[in-house]
Amino acid sequence: MSALILAVLLAALDQTIVSTALPRIAEDLNGFDDIAWVSAAYLLASTAVTPLWGKLGDMFGRKRLYLTATSIFLIASVACGLAQNLPELIGARVLQGVGGGGMIVLTFALVGDIVAPGERGRYQGMFGSVYGVASIVGPLLGGVFTDQLSWRWAFLINLPVGIVALAIAARALPAATRGAKARIDVLGATVLAAIATGLVLITSFGERWGWGSPAIVGLIAATLALAAVLLPVERRAAAPVLPPAMLGSRTVVFSSLIGFFANAAMFAVLVYLPTYLQIVHGVSATLSGIHMLPLVAGLVISQSLAGRWAAHIERLRTILLAGLAANLAGLLLLGTIGAATDTLVLSGYFLITGVGIGMVPMVVLTTVQNSVPATDLGAASAVVTFARSIGAAFGVAVFGTLLNTGFADRARELPTTGGFDAARPDTIGHLPAALRDTALDAFAHATAMGYLWIATTLAVGLVLALFLKPSRRSDEPTAPGDSGSAGDRANNPDEPAPASV
């Protein structure tokens, strides 16, 4: 578990550290116009390969693949740190994303291998806490590396930590077990990777390129067309990347959709609340991280408690509903914030939101893993991870569009003075003091409206959770102290029968 947690920490920190270093990277490598690709390349690659890593783990054993994915991530980290121009850095980030995507999905699947069903929730909760910590520690480390050392250390720091994780994993992980030999579903993997590429490009560049632009419209049409042919392709495959029986499972589909909406809300909070604190309350990047500590505390505590409560299968749905409800309440409270909202009040809002965020990811993944046969653990984990990755990109993109549009609409009447641009909230400081308060009110209002809109999408996930019925597969053993049994499946007839590879 220590090796797996270190690997997830590396992958989670990578995005948050790099985002802080982007302005300096653009300056040093002379690539301001294309700097967004440094983040998009990693997200695109990691999302596209997630289902393939999951299925390969089912077929050939996860330990060897996990070590391979971690090695790819570390080699690419060195390449990123040594890059001399932006194309080299973007190419290395693609390779890093390939390794990072494998690390994440294989970690979640390995937990399913080595932990009994009734205990999975407690262990999966540890990884959710890692994401919360990374969202705070990452920007702090990124700022220190960029200001005191070099932006290259944002990538090179992965090497010593990753080598330790690799050594522990090679020694401690159980020997790999192979599934039945079968041809790799190259066509299915290609179609799925193309769908992921389209979704990431749409969410990452929709606002920049224009939502009605030919490029975005064309990407939407192509992605929908590929999605339409995915199921027929997988039905013909000997060992499909996404088994059709799994896609027909209400538990898998509903859990993946809930994970999508929950991650959209989580990343809208983690990415944009620090921006609100820095612009509206005038705190530094370091202090904004300190202000966010109540959210992280709520996240870590709720995940720890939820992991213990989830030892019984029948409690999973209750925990999920409670987490989504708390998250929704937190978003609605954030929809009331303004320029004058007291920091103590904000801390209370952050705590409630963090409690809600903490309960959901672990329950979603555990519910899916407990509902599929062991031969499909990797593929099932990949489906959930894939949905959550797309949800994160969707949440950041949609909230960013809502925020920028809302602020520009309310600040359009402000005069352009000394470099103020209504399309760029970071230029509020260029306004005269007499007009600055008006602009800050406009930005705070736009932020609040964005969270209200995100709350409506999370409400869809809450409704889906009402119809979710967690169960255990008949081929899974019952963990000590777990009140679930093989007979649980009889209460959930829409679940597909176990399928061999």
N, C-alpha and C positions, 0 to 999 in steps of 0.2 A: 504493500500500500504506500510506503514512503516513496518508492521509485515512481509509482503511477502518479502520486500527488505532485512530485517534482516535475514530471513531464507536463502535466496539465497546467501547472503554474508557469512553466516556460511558454507554452502556447498562449495562455491568457495574458501574460505580461507583454508578450511580443507586440500585440496590437496597441496596448495602452502606452507603452514606452515610446514606440515609434511615432505615434500620433503627436506627442509632445515635441519630438525632434524634427518633424517635417519642415517647419520654416527654415531651420538652419541647414537641413539637407538641400532644400531648394536653392538656398543662397550659395552653398559650397559647390554644388554640381550644376549650377546655372540651369535649373529646370522648373521654374515657377509654373509654366503653362501645363506641364504634365505631371506635377507632383502628386496629384490625386491617385495616379496609377500605382504609387508605392503601396498604398493601403489596399486599393482595389485588386491588385494582382494577387496578393496573399489571400484575400477573402475569396476571390474567384477560384483560385486553384484548390484551396482547402475544401471548399464546398463541392466542387465538381468531382473530386476523387473520393469523397467520403463513402458513398455507396459501394465503390469498387473495393476499397480497403476492407470494409465490413464483410463483403462476400468472400473475398480472398482469405480472410481470417477463418471463416466457416469452412472453407475447402482445404486449406493447407496448414492450419494451426496458427494461433495468434502470437505466440511468443517470438518466433523468428521474424514475422512481419512487423511486430512492434519494435524490435531492435533495429530492423531495417528503416522503418519510418523515422525513428529517433535519430539514427545516423544521418539520414538525408537532411533532416531539419538542422542538425549541427553543422554539417558541411556547407549547407546553404547560408547559415548564419555567418560563417567565416567569409564566404563569398560576398555577402551583403556588406560586412564590415570593411572589406578591401576594395569595394567597387570604386572605380575612378570616374564614372559618368552615370547619368540617369538610366540609359538603356541597360547597362550592366546591373545596376541595382534592381531594376524592375524584373529582369530575367532571374536574378538570384531570389527575389521575393516569390516568384512563381514556384521555383523549386522548393523554397522554404514552406510555402503553402501546401505543396504535395506531401511533405513530411509531417507538417503540423496537423493536417486533416487526418492522416493515419494515426498519429499519436492520440488524438482525442477519441475517435470512434473505437479504436482498439482498446484504449483504457477502459471505456465504459463496458465493452464486451468482456474484457478480462475480469472485471468485477463480477459479471454474471457467471463466469466460469468458476471462480474461486470462492464465491460467497453463496451460502444457501439462500433460497428465495426469501425467507422471512427476514434475513439480515441485510438484504441488498439496499433497502431504503436508507439504513443508517450509514452504510459505507458510501453510497452515491451522494449523500448529503455533504460529505467532506469536500467533494469536488465543486459543488455549488458555492461553498464558502470560499474556495480558492478564487473563483471569478470575482466575488465581492471584494476580497482583499486586493486582487490585481487591479481593480478599477480605481483604487485609492493609491496603492503603492506605485503602480506603473507611471502615472504622470509625475510623481515626486522623483522617482529614479531618472525618468527621462529628462526632467529639468536639471538635475544634478549633473548627469552625464554631459548634456549639451552645454551647460554653462561652465562647468569646472574642468571637464576632460575633453571629450569629442563625441559627436553624434554617433560615431562608429562603435562606441562602447554600448550603445543601445542594442546592437546585434552581437558583439563579441562577448558580452556578459553571459550569453547563452552557453558558451563553450564549457567553462568550468562546472557550472551547475548541471548541464546536460551530460557531461562525462560521468559525474557521480551517479546520476539517475540511470545511465546506461549500464554502469558497472553493477549497481544493485539489482537492476532488472535481469541482467544476464545470469546472475547468481541465484536470485530468489524466486523468480517466476516459475511456475510449474512447467514441466516439459510439454512441448506442443503436441496436440493430438490432431490428426488429420481426418478430414471428412472423406466422403466417397470421392474417388477421382472422377473428374468431369471436365469437359472443355469450358474454358472461361467464356463468359457471355460478353464477347467483345462488342457486338452490335448494341446490346442493351446498355452496356457501360458507356458507349459513345453517345447514344441518344440521351441518356440521363445527364452526362457531363455537359452536353450542349444545352439542355434545359436549364441546368444550374448556371451555366455561363450567361444565358439570356436573362435569367432572373436577377443575377448579381449586377449585370450591366444596366438593366432597367432601373433597379433601385439605387445604384450608386451614381448614375449619371443622368437620371431622368430630369432633374432640375437644371443641371448644367447645360445639357443639350436641348432642353425644352421638351415637355411632356407630349406636345403635339408635333414634334419634329419628325421628319421622315425616318431618321435613324431609330428613334424610340418606337414609333408606330410599327416599323418593320421588324424590330426585335420582338415586340409583343406578338405580332402575327406569327413569326417563326417559332417562338416559344410555345404558343398555343397549338400550332400544327404538330410540333414534336411531342407535346404532351398527349395529343390524340393518338399517336402511333405507338406510344410507349407500351401500353398494355398488350396490344397484339404482338409486338416484338417479344415481350417477356413470356407470353404464353407459348411461343414456339421454341424458346431457349431450353436446352437440356438442364442447365444450372443457372437460372435467371438471377441477375443482380438483385432485383426486387421480386421475390416470389409472388405470383398473382394471388395465391391463397392468402398471403399476408395482407395484400392490398384490399382484400375483401373482408378483412377483420374489422369490426366496428371499434374494438379496443385500440388497434394500431392506428386506424385513420383518425379517430376522435382524439387520441392522445397526441398524435403528431400535430393536429390542428391547434390543440390547446397549447402545446409547446411553442408553436409559431406565434400565436397571439401574446403569450406570456413573455417570450423573448423580445418581441417588438416593444412591449411596454417597458421591460427591464432596461434595454439599451437606450431607449428614449430618455429614461431617467438618469442612467449612469453617464451618458455622453453630454447631455444638455443642462443638467442641474449645475455642474461646475461652471458652465458658461454663464448661466444666470447669476450665480454668486459673484463671479469675477466682474461682470459688466454692471449689474445693478447695485450690488453691495460694495463694489470696489476692492475686493480682497485679492490677494495674490493667488497664483496657481497652487502654491503650497498650502496657504490658509484655506482655500476652497476644499482641498482634500481633508483638512481637519474638520471643517464644517460638515462634511459628508460622513463622518465617523458614526453618528447615530444610525444612519441607514445601513452601514456595514455591520454594526453591532446587532441590529434587528435581524439582518440577513443570516448572520452566523448563528445566533441563538435559535432562531426559528428552524433553521435546517437541522441543527443538532437535536432539538426536541422532536421535530417531525420524523427524523430518522429513527428515533426510538419508538415513537408511536406507530410507525409503519410496519412494525414486526408482524402485525396481524393483517391479513389481506383485506378484511372487511373495513379496516380503518382508512385505507388508501383514498377512497372517494371522499370521505369526510374531511381528511387533511387537505385534499386538493381543493374542495369547495371553500374551506376556511381560508386557504392561502389566496385563492383568486378573489374572494370577497374582501380580504384585508388589502390586497394589492389595488383593487378597484376603489376602495375607500381612500387609500393613499393618493391615488391619481385625482380623485375628485377634490380632495383637500388641496393638492398642488394646483388645481384649477382655480383656486381662490387667491393665490399669491399675488402680491403687488410690489411696487417699489419700496413701500414702507413696512412690509411684513417683518416683524421682529424675528431675530435669529433664534430665540428660544422657541417661538412658535414653529419656525421652520424645522428645528430639530425634532419636534414632536411629529410633524408631518413626515419627515425623513424616516423616523423610527417605524411608524406604521407601514409606510411603503416598503421598507426593508423586510419587515416581518412577513408581508405578503409575498414579496419576491422570493424569499428564502424557501418557502414551502413547496413551490410548484415544480421546479425542474426535476428534483429527485423523485417525486411521486410519479411524474409523467414517464420517466425512463424506467423506473421500477415496475410500473403497471404493464408496460409493453414487454419487458423482459420476462415477467412472470406469466405472460400469456402465449409465448411462442415456444416451440421445442428447442432443445439445446443446439440442434443443427442450424438453426436460423438466428441464433443470438446476435451474431455480428451484423447480419442484414437488418434485423429489427432495430438494433442500436443505431445503425447508420441512417435508417429512415427518420428516427426521432432527431438525431444530430443534424441531419440535412434540413429538416423542417425548422429547427431552432436557428440554424445559421441563416437561412433565408429570412426568418422572422426578424433576426437582429438587423440585417441589412434593410429590411422593409421599415422597421421602426425608426432607424436613424434617418433614412431618406425621407419618409413621410413627415416626421416631426420637423426635420430641417426645412422642408418646403413650407410647412404651415408656419413655422417661426419666421422665416425670412419674408414670406408673403405678408403675414399679419403685421410685422414691424414696418415693412415698406409702405403698406397701405396707410397706417396711422402716422407715419413720420414723413409722408410725402410733402406735407405743407410746411415742414421746417426748412429754413433757408440753407443752401449749401454754403457753409462758412468754414473757411480754413481747412478744407479737406473732408468735411462730413459728407457721407454718402448714405442715403436712405436704404440702399441695398446691402449695406455692410454695417451691422450693429457695432463692430469693434471701433468704428470711427466716431462714436458718440462723444468721446473725450475731446474731439476737435470743436465741438459746439461751444458757444459762449455760455457762461454759467446760468444766465437767465433762461436759456432754452434747454439746458441739459436735463433738468428735471422732467420736462415734457417728454423728451426722448426716452428717458429711463422708464417712465410710466408706460410708454408705448411698447417698449421691449418686454417689460414685466407682463403686460396684458397679453401680448402675443405668446409668451411662454405659457401663461395660464391657459389660454385657449387651445394651445397645442396639446396640453395634457388632458383637457376635456375631450378632445377628439380621439386621443389614444385610448381614453377610458371606454369610449363606445366600442372600439375593436376588442378590448379585453372582455367586455360584457358578453360578446359572442362566445368567447372561450368559456365563460362561466356557464352559459346556457348549455354548451356542449357537455360540460362536466356533469350536468344533471342527468344526462343519458348514458354516462360511462359506467360500466359494470366490471370492475377489476376481478380477475379470476386467475386460477393457476392451471397451467397445462397438465394434462393427465400423465405426461411422461416426466414431470418434475417431482423430486422427492419433497416431502414435507419437512420443514426445518423444525427443530425442537422449540416448543413454546409457540409455534404458529398454529392458529386455530383453523387455518385453511386446510383443504384436503383435495384429493384428486376429484372428488365429487363436485367441486365447485364448478367444473366445466358444464355440468348438466344444467346449471342455472344460467348459462350464457350460451344458448344454442347457436348464436350467429358466428361463433368462433370457428375457424376452419380446422379440419382434422390435421394432425401432424403430417408433414410431407417430407419425404426423404430427398436428398440432393440428387 
